[in-house]
Amino acid sequence: MYALLNRSLSPPRNRSVQVTQQSTVTSGRAPQLYHRQHRASYYFESSRHTSLSFRLLLSQLKEPKESVQYRRTRDFLCLNMDNLLASIRPGIDDDARSRQYFIGLLRIHLSYLTDDEIAQLRDALKAAQFSCNVVETVIDDEVYCDHRFSNGPPHAFHRTLMQTTDFFNLLEDMKTNIQKCGTNFLPSDFSVAVPDALHSSVRDWNQTNKTIDDLRHSVLIFTKALNFSITSYEIITDILKINSTKVTAGQKSIYIDSRMAEAVMADTKGNLFAELLRDVLELLLTQKLSGIAVPPDKLTRTQHQQLSAAIAQIYTNVPSSSGQDFKQLASATLKDAIDFGEIKIQPTTGVALGHAWIVPSLSLVPDKRKNHTDLGYRFMHSGFRLEPADSPIREWPAYFMSMKENEESYPD
């Protein structure tokens, strides 16, 4: 199963770990960037998901637990850090460039963590006696590099990218350079008002003829919830040259990509409308927090943290205007929770996408023994890039794992 999933389990954490790169990288080839301009359905940033995984584990360490459960959570934190360090080794032939690229990627993947969270991460890993020796194997065999074959094992050398002291020094440097961020520029009740605005926008949209004026009505609901002084936004459709979002703002206008606007108004089920609302919400929140309308891929580290903190507060609240029928349906569904099965999650860290499965009913993975289908490109910030770019999207056939296969690949 390990060949099928193209993954391996990290060794136990009770000893110093030497993370080596088993799949060799051709000398002289830096990570490839793609330059084709294709649209994204939404902007994806892997570092945000990495930080969410660590934030979840850090929050669990704060909860009162038995010593055995606490140690398991702490060991899982170490395992995720091992996976992150192992997944971002560049394998560039130049020593200095490869180390610089590696450290840059590590900083990016931890960039959403706040000052306090970086300190908690450092203290938790030190308490667990976390140690690392991140090593990559780089092929420098001239025959192999030129002709892609050799008469025996190709000549290679090993490079150390980071050791334990370097790792904790990096965390200390990140902690001292992170600015405090908050949501002081937002209304005090924004975390309650915005979910209500989302609910009202969707409800009103479903009852309209789905025109540009109806889109303007939805935007005005958001501006009111966020206490914008301008309440006469004009909606303008145009071909946007920004890849990371479908909306941008002028002084008194909201610009929506004309292709997206046409698709939203033609979508009778309202699925695309939800995507558009997400972009509008992020745009208005960014404008409120930063004073300017910055696309998500151009935000600074502090702006990223501010926006992430605001959205997290919004997502924790249920709209007060939720219908009684919906609440009754949810209550009826939860009565059968005992039969749901147990959901387990291997979090996303680094370039690893993670895995979620329901015990004992369902575990689904891509079947990489079979051919994949190229679906095109999506503009996003993947886990192996310093900057966002167009990334290839591939689709594999589904493979349903047996319980034994799942236990071998994703043990407790």
Number of C-alpha atoms within 10 A of each C-alpha: 12 11 9 13 13 8 11 12 13 14 13 11 17 11 11 14 18 17 22 17 19 10 9 14 21 21 19 14 13 16 12 8 14 12 11 14 15 14 19 17 16 17 19 18 17 22 26 22 20 27 22 18 18 24 20 12 18 19 11 15 19 10 9 9 12 8 9 9 13 16 14 13 17 21 19 17 24 24 18 23 20 25 20 21 25 20 18 21 25 23 29 23 19 13 12 11 14 20 19 13 22 24 19 14 24 23 16 22 25 21 21 26 24 22 20 12 18 24 16 17 22 20 13 18 17 13 10 16 14 24 21 20 20 21 21 24 21 25 21 17 18 15 13 18 17 10 8 11 13 14 7 7 10 18 13 15 12 13 18 16 24 18 15 16 11 13 21 18 12 16 19 15 12 19 18 11 10 18 13 11 15 15 16 10 12 17 15 11 10 18 22 19 20 24 23 21 23 20 16 17 22 15 12 14 19 13 9 11 11 19 15 16 13 18 23 17 18 21 24 20 18 25 21 15 20 23 13 15 8 12 14 13 17 20 19 18 17 14 12 15 11 17 22 23 26 28 27 20 21 12 10 12 15 20 20 24 19 16 13 20 24 14 12 21 18 13 13 13 9 16 10 18 22 14 16 21 19 16 21 23 20 21 24 23 25 22 17 21 19 16 11 15 20 19 21 21 20 12 15 11 14 18 19 18 22 23 23 17 16 19 16 12 15 18 13 11 14 13 19 11 11 13 9 9 9 10 11 11 10 11 11 11 11 12 9 9 10 8 8 13 13 12 12 14 11 17 19 22 26 29 20 19 14 12 14 16 19 14 14 13 13 15 18 15 17 15 17 16 12 11 11 14 11 11 10 13 19 22 27 23 21 18 26 24 22 18 14 21 22 21 20 14 12 12 13 15 13 12 14 13 18 14 13 10 14 19 11 13 15 16 10 9
